Amino acid sequence: MIAGRASADGDPYADADLLGDDPIASYDALNDAAGAAVRSGQFAETFRFTYGDYSAADGFSHLSMYRAFQAWSIAKHFGIPFHLSPELIAGLNEHVVPHADELRQWGVFPPAIEPPAGADEETRLLCAVGYWVP
């Protein structure tokens, strides 16, 4: 996405084994390459998602949102103690929650959940996007 390619352009890696014999090291190398491209400013002006094209700024927001909620979901699934940082929670509340219903219509989020009494900021955020699990 950061290179500006769309899924409709075809996947140049469709038949490639990107993770090989050492998936963690391979993922780290791919992640480092993507990070270096971002830091150097070598990214497309338009990010092409399956659900639409967005400016790079909005595209980075979408990617950050996805990674944040997936990290929480994966940790929860495997019983790994994990919490979103206060800064990330604040950013997601500012940039994601106001658009949660629109994103929900596209299938990005499940229905919102009523937060339990006395819920902390993280729980209220996760409830707003339908991800909270007790």
Buried (B, 14 or more C-beta within 10 A) or exposed (E): BBEBBEEEEEEEEEEEEEEEEEEEEBEEEEEEEBEEBBEEEEBBEBBBBEEEEBEBEBBBBBBBBEEBBEBBBEBBEEEEEEEBEEEBBEBBBEBBBEEBEEBBEEEBBEEBBEBEEEBEEBBBBBBBBBBBEE
